[in-house]
């Protein structure tokens, strides 16, 4: 597999995103991006013949840029979500 292999957004959704991800989600990542602690990150893509096309390498760069790597830990959840999770775990005895 070549890293510069061209993929339609539909192909990218099927290969690199969780099962059931709509193509509109991938297009939103191209047009609006995703907010991260480092700023907004967009999936690199171009229109060719009326179709959006990206590459394997671009998807991997996007995925890497969206992954927070501070000490190898995932980004902490919001305070409210954390409090709800703690309350639930306490209610079931954990």
Secondary structure as GFF3:
##gff-version 3
##sequence-region A 1 94
A	DSSP	beta_strand	6	8	.	.	.	ID=ss1
A	DSSP	alpha_helix	9	16	.	.	.	ID=ss2
A	DSSP	alpha_helix	23	31	.	.	.	ID=ss3
A	DSSP	beta_strand	34	36	.	.	.	ID=ss4
A	DSSP	beta_strand	39	41	.	.	.	ID=ss5
A	DSSP	beta_strand	46	48	.	.	.	ID=ss6
A	DSSP	beta_strand	51	55	.	.	.	ID=ss7
A	DSSP	alpha_helix	56	66	.	.	.	ID=ss8
A	DSSP	alpha_helix	79	91	.	.	.	ID=ss9
###
